[in-house]
Amino acid sequence: MAEFGFNEHHQNEVINYMRFARSKRVLRLKTIDSCFEELKDSRLVEGTFTVEEVREMLDGLQAVVRGEVEMELINTAHTNVLLLRQLFSQAEKFYLRLQSDISELENRELLEQVAEFEKTDFKTTDKKNQETGKPKLAPLNEGGVSELLNKEIVRLQEENDKLKSRLRTLESQAMSALDEKTRAERALKDIQKVQGDQQLASQSQEISSLEDTVAALREDYERSLSANAVSQKDLQENLISAKHELLRVQEQLALAEKELEKKFQQTAAYRNMKEILTKKNEQIKDIRKRLQRYEPNE
């Protein structure tokens, strides 16, 4: 099929499609032949027929043959659409846009060349390609539209690499800012822990002292259980009074702790650490905005 300008690969593709079309055509012709044979076997059993009977048989045969031909034409059109789908899908992988000239489908000269090829070359190449497996898509030649596409792909890849490098730089800056924020928060927690430990130490001593007092009263109460009711009542009242005193002291300790925390927040160290955290948070927000401007999807 050299007159069409096909290479060997595309010529083999045309041969495969023509072989497929020929098998479908032969199958459909056999179906039409069977329609006529069925009519002969089922209806042509009498010696003479009236005009109405002949008209009825011909009308029935026409309907069956028309349905078979229409089905084949529809199936052929749908098959061609699937073939075009494969070609267009492969072309889109290389950023190509294929175009077709519908008027060339009725070019009588080209149709005669295809018919001649089917009679001669197709028969000689039929046996040659029987064992050939499904071919793969051949690469495009380096030239013309392909060369421009390759250049555009290279340019886009370079631009993508630059954007990735910029993104990595911004990510590194963001990680550094996060590390500084983490270190500042840890330092603030250490300061709060040191001052809190001192406060808790004094509170623990007072609570321990009160607990010792309560324990002593409880022991006295247990020893005096065998005494009279008056002594027992006095011990109970002393225990209740001690518990009230313990709750009062705990409430005072809580107020003292709040007051200490308030004084600590007014210290210069706390204000400096808070100012550092505020600046770091603003830097992180700015970096995130810049990241969204370069990579909005991520």
C-alpha positions in Angstrom: 0.0 0.0 0.0 2.9 2.2 -0.8 0.7 4.6 -2.9 -0.9 5.8 0.4 2.4 6.7 2.0 2.1 4.2 4.8 5.1 2.6 6.6 5.2 -1.1 7.3 3.8 -0.7 10.8 0.7 1.3 9.7 0.2 -1.0 6.7 0.0 -4.0 9.1 -2.6 -2.1 11.1 -4.7 -1.5 8.0 -4.4 -5.2 7.1 -5.6 -6.2 10.5 -8.6 -3.9 10.3 -9.5 -5.1 6.7 -9.2 -8.7 7.9 -11.6 -7.9 10.8 -14.0 -6.1 8.4 -13.9 -9.0 5.9 -14.8 -11.5 8.6 -17.8 -9.4 9.7 -18.9 -9.0 6.1 -18.7 -12.7 5.4 -20.6 -13.5 8.5 -23.4 -11.0 7.6 -23.6 -12.3 4.0 -24.0 -15.8 5.4 -26.9 -14.6 7.6 -28.6 -13.0 4.5 -28.2 -16.2 2.5 -29.7 -18.1 5.4 -32.8 -15.8 5.2 -33.3 -16.7 1.6 -32.8 -20.4 2.3 -35.2 -20.3 5.2 -37.8 -18.7 2.9 -37.3 -21.4 0.2 -37.6 -24.2 2.7 -40.6 -22.9 4.6 -42.8 -21.2 2.0 -41.9 -22.5 -1.4 -43.6 -25.9 -1.0 -46.5 -25.4 -3.3 -46.6 -25.5 -7.1 -48.4 -22.2 -7.7 -48.8 -19.0 -5.7 -51.1 -16.1 -6.0 -49.9 -12.5 -6.4 -50.8 -11.8 -2.8 -48.9 -14.7 -1.5 -45.8 -13.8 -3.5 -46.1 -10.2 -2.3 -46.4 -11.3 1.3 -43.3 -13.6 1.0 -41.2 -10.8 -0.7 -42.3 -8.2 2.0 -41.3 -10.6 4.8 -38.0 -11.3 3.1 -37.4 -7.6 2.6 -38.0 -6.8 6.2 -35.6 -9.5 7.4 -32.9 -8.5 4.9 -33.4 -4.8 5.7 -33.0 -5.5 9.4 -29.8 -7.5 8.9 -28.2 -4.8 6.6 -29.2 -2.0 8.9 -27.8 -3.8 11.9 -24.5 -4.4 10.0 -24.3 -0.7 8.9 -24.9 0.4 12.5 -22.4 -2.0 13.9 -19.8 -0.9 11.3 -20.3 2.8 12.2 -19.9 2.0 15.9 -16.9 -0.1 15.2 -15.3 2.7 13.3 -16.0 5.1 16.2 -14.1 2.7 18.6 -11.2 2.5 16.1 -11.1 6.4 16.0 -11.2 6.4 19.8 -8.1 4.3 20.0 -6.3 6.5 17.5 -7.3 9.7 19.2 -6.4 8.4 22.7 -2.9 7.5 21.5 -2.5 10.9 19.8 -3.5 12.8 22.9 -0.7 11.1 24.9 1.7 13.0 22.6 -0.3 16.2 22.7 -1.5 15.9 19.1 -4.9 16.9 17.7 -5.9 14.7 14.7 -8.2 16.0 12.0 -10.2 14.1 9.4 -11.5 15.0 5.9 -14.9 13.4 5.5 -15.0 14.2 1.8 -12.0 11.9 1.2 -14.2 9.0 2.4 -16.0 9.1 -1.0 -12.9 9.5 -3.1 -13.5 7.0 -5.9 -9.9 6.7 -6.9 -8.8 5.9 -3.3 -11.6 3.5 -2.9 -10.5 1.7 -6.1 -7.0 1.5 -4.7 -8.2 0.0 -1.5 -10.2 -2.6 -3.4 -7.2 -3.4 -5.6 -5.1 -3.8 -2.5 -7.6 -6.2 -0.9 -7.6 -8.3 -4.1 -3.8 -8.5 -4.4 -1.5 -7.3 -1.6 -3.9 -8.2 1.1 -3.9 -11.9 0.1 -0.1 -12.1 0.0 0.4 -10.5 3.4 -2.4 -12.4 5.1 -0.3 -15.5 5.7 2.7 -13.4 6.6 0.9 -11.7 9.5 -1.0 -14.6 11.0 1.4 -15.1 13.8 2.0 -11.4 14.5 0.9 -10.3 18.0 -0.7 -7.1 18.9 1.7 -4.3 17.9 2.7 -1.5 20.1 2.4 2.2 19.3 5.5 3.3 17.3 7.3 6.4 18.5 6.9 9.7 16.6 9.7 11.0 14.4 11.8 13.7 15.8 10.8 16.6 13.6 8.0 19.1 12.8 5.2 19.1 15.3 6.9 16.4 17.4 10.1 18.5 17.9 8.0 21.5 19.0 6.1 19.4 21.4 9.3 18.0 22.9 10.8 21.5 23.3 7.6 22.6 25.1 7.7 19.5 27.3 11.3 20.2 28.2 10.5 23.9 29.0 7.6 22.9 31.2 9.7 20.3 33.0 12.4 23.0 33.7 9.8 25.4 34.9 8.4 22.6 37.1 11.8 21.9 38.5 12.3 25.6 39.4 9.0 25.7 41.2 9.8 22.5 43.1 13.1 24.0 44.1 11.4 27.2 45.3 8.9 25.1 47.2 11.6 23.1 48.9 13.2 26.4 50.0 10.0 27.8 51.4 9.4 24.5 53.2 12.8 24.7 54.7 12.1 28.2 55.9 8.8 27.1 57.3 10.4 24.2 59.2 13.1 26.5 60.6 10.4 28.9 61.8 8.5 26.0 63.4 11.6 24.8 65.1 12.3 28.3 66.6 8.7 28.5 67.8 9.0 25.1 69.4 12.2 26.0 71.2 10.6 29.3 72.4 7.6 27.4 73.7 9.8 24.9 75.5 11.9 27.7 77.1 8.7 29.4 78.3 7.4 26.2 79.8 10.7 25.6 81.6 10.5 29.1 83.1 6.9 28.5 84.2 7.9 25.1 85.6 10.7 26.5 87.7 8.6 29.1 89.3 5.7 26.8 89.6 7.8 24.2 91.3 8.9 26.7 93.9 5.3 27.7 94.6 4.2 24.1 94.7 7.0 23.3 97.1 5.7 25.8 99.7 2.1 24.7 99.1 3.1 21.1 99.5 4.7 21.9 102.9 1.6 23.6 104.2 -0.7 20.8 102.9 1.6 18.2 104.4 1.5 20.0 107.7 -2.3 20.2 107.6 -2.5 16.5 106.7 -0.3 15.7 109.6 -2.6 17.7 111.9 -5.7 15.9 110.5 -3.9 12.6 110.9 -3.1 13.4 114.6 -6.7 14.5 115.2 -7.9 11.3 113.7 -5.6 9.2 115.9 -6.8 11.1 119.0 -10.4 10.5 117.9 -9.8 6.8 117.5 -8.1 6.6 120.9 -11.0 8.3 122.6 -13.7 6.1 121.1 -13.9 4.2 124.3 -14.4 7.4 126.3 -17.8 8.9 127.1 -20.1 10.5 124.6 -19.1 14.0 125.5 -15.5 13.4 124.7 -16.4 11.7 121.5 -18.6 14.7 120.4 -15.7 17.1 121.2 -13.3 15.1 119.0 -15.8 15.0 116.2 -16.2 18.8 116.3 -12.4 19.2 116.4 -12.1 17.0 113.3 -14.8 19.0 111.5 -13.2 22.2 112.4 -9.8 20.9 111.2 -11.4 19.9 107.9 -12.9 23.3 107.5 -9.5 24.9 108.2 -7.9 22.6 105.6 -10.5 23.7 102.9 -9.9 27.4 103.9 -6.2 27.0 103.6 -6.5 25.2 100.2 -8.7 28.0 98.9 -6.1 30.6 100.1 -3.4 28.5 98.3 -5.4 28.6 95.1 -5.8 32.3 95.3 -2.1 32.7 96.0 -1.3 30.6 93.0 -3.5 32.7 90.7 -1.9 35.8 92.1 1.6 34.4 91.5 0.7 33.5 87.9 -0.7 37.0 87.4 2.6 38.5 88.7 4.6 36.2 86.5 2.7 37.3 83.4 3.7 40.9 84.3 7.4 40.0 84.4 9.8 41.1 81.6 10.8 37.5 80.8 7.2 36.5 80.2 6.5 39.6 78.0 9.7 38.9 76.0 8.8 35.3 75.4 5.2 36.2 74.4 6.5 38.8 72.0 8.9 36.2 70.4 6.0 33.8 70.0 3.8 36.5 68.4 6.5 37.3 65.8 7.1 33.7 65.0 3.4 33.1 64.5 3.3 36.1 62.1 6.3 34.7 60.1 4.6 31.3 59.8 1.4 32.9 58.5 3.4 34.9 56.0 5.3 31.8 54.8 2.0 29.8 54.5 0.5 32.6 52.3 3.6 32.5 50.1 3.3 28.7 49.9 -0.3 28.9 48.8 0.6 31.4 46.1 3.1 29.0 44.5 1.4 25.7 45.2 -2.3 26.4 45.8 -3.4 22.8 45.3 -1.0 21.4 47.9 
